[in-house]
Amino acid sequence: MNTYLAPIACVLALSVGQLLFKASARRLNAAGSVFDVQFLAILGVALAIYGLVSIAWVVILQKAELAKIYPIMALSFVFVPFGAWLAYREAVTPQYLLGVGLIIAGIVVVGLKS
């Protein structure tokens, strides 16, 4: 199970980065200028997260098989919309919930040892 903790942490961090990209887009829309300090700060944090997670991913790949851990990246399709629902009150439909279940089932199937 430890093989999966670091990749899941990466996916969570990338999901936070996506939510920050959305926050920066909202701020840009409100400010109307790419020179807005708040917009640039939020965007900078999102980009920094992406950069750090990319480095962490390379470290993870030193010890794990890509084919084994890459399916965990699909959890971003679960975490990002859920975070958008929490942070921005974006809609979560029954189809989304069904899709989440299928994604999780797929990750479990791929992760099963032969």
C-alpha positions in Angstrom: 0.0 0.0 0.0 2.9 2.4 0.6 3.6 2.2 -3.1 0.4 4.2 -3.6 0.6 6.8 -0.9 3.1 9.1 -2.6 1.3 8.9 -6.0 -2.0 9.7 -4.4 -0.4 12.6 -2.6 0.8 13.9 -6.0 -2.7 13.6 -7.4 -4.1 15.5 -4.5 -1.5 18.2 -4.9 -2.2 18.4 -8.7 -5.9 18.7 -7.9 -5.3 21.6 -5.6 -3.3 23.1 -8.4 -6.2 22.8 -10.7 -8.5 24.4 -8.2 -6.0 27.3 -7.9 -6.0 27.6 -11.7 -9.7 28.0 -11.5 -9.4 30.6 -8.7 -6.8 32.5 -10.8 -9.2 32.4 -13.8 -12.0 33.8 -11.6 -9.7 36.5 -10.3 -8.6 37.4 -13.8 -12.2 37.7 -14.9 -12.9 40.0 -11.9 -9.8 42.1 -12.3 -9.8 42.2 -16.1 -6.0 42.4 -16.2 -3.2 39.9 -16.3 -1.1 42.4 -14.2 -3.4 42.0 -11.2 -1.3 41.1 -8.2 -3.8 38.7 -6.7 -4.3 36.9 -10.0 -0.5 36.6 -10.4 -0.1 35.3 -6.9 -2.7 32.6 -7.2 -1.4 31.6 -10.6 2.2 31.5 -9.3 1.2 29.2 -6.4 -0.6 26.9 -8.8 2.4 26.8 -11.1 4.8 26.2 -8.2 2.6 23.2 -7.0 2.8 21.7 -10.5 6.5 22.2 -10.7 7.1 20.6 -7.3 4.8 17.7 -8.0 6.6 17.0 -11.3 9.8 16.7 -9.4 8.2 14.5 -6.8 6.7 12.3 -9.6 10.2 11.8 -11.1 11.4 10.7 -7.6 8.5 8.3 -7.3 9.3 6.8 -10.8 12.8 5.9 -9.6 11.2 3.3 -7.3 7.9 2.3 -9.0 6.8 1.0 -12.3 5.0 3.6 -14.3 2.4 1.1 -15.6 1.5 0.2 -12.0 1.1 3.7 -10.6 0.0 5.8 -13.5 -3.6 4.7 -13.3 -3.7 6.5 -9.9 -3.5 9.8 -11.9 -7.1 9.0 -13.0 -8.1 10.0 -9.4 -7.7 13.6 -10.5 -11.0 13.1 -12.4 -12.5 12.4 -9.0 -10.8 14.9 -6.8 -10.9 18.0 -9.1 -14.7 18.0 -9.8 -15.4 17.2 -6.1 -13.1 20.1 -5.1 -14.8 22.4 -7.6 -18.2 21.4 -6.0 -16.9 22.2 -2.6 -15.0 25.4 -3.5 -17.1 26.8 -6.3 -20.5 25.1 -6.0 -20.1 23.5 -9.4 -22.7 20.9 -10.2 -22.2 17.2 -9.4 -24.5 15.1 -11.5 -25.6 11.5 -11.1 -23.6 10.8 -14.3 -20.5 12.2 -12.6 -21.1 10.0 -9.5 -21.4 7.0 -11.8 -18.2 7.9 -13.6 -16.4 8.3 -10.3 -17.5 4.8 -9.4 -16.3 3.4 -12.7 -12.9 5.3 -12.4 -12.3 3.9 -8.9 -13.3 0.4 -10.0 -10.9 0.7 -13.0 -8.1 1.7 -10.7 -8.8 -1.2 -8.4 -8.9 -3.7 -11.3 -5.7 -2.3 -12.8 -4.0 -2.4 -9.4 -4.9 -6.0 -8.6 -1.8 -8.2 -8.5 -1.8 -11.0 -11.1 
